[in-house]
């Protein structure tokens, strides 16, 4: 199974870490577009941030499935009233 087809189960801390890095990458990209930073140094920083994200996801992929944390009920997607009523009609 290739990496892009595997389910990656991340802990809340890992998700937060990755989101912080992605936010920083987006900030650097915006600064590059504005021309307010040195493009080469900003690209190096973006590469470093993406490497950190890759390390976290690689570690999560290598973890055995039984080590995975259960999602908190607050992390589960919410069903809207319209979705719930359409589901009832299909049953």
Beta strands, then each sheet from edge to edge (+ up, - down):
end
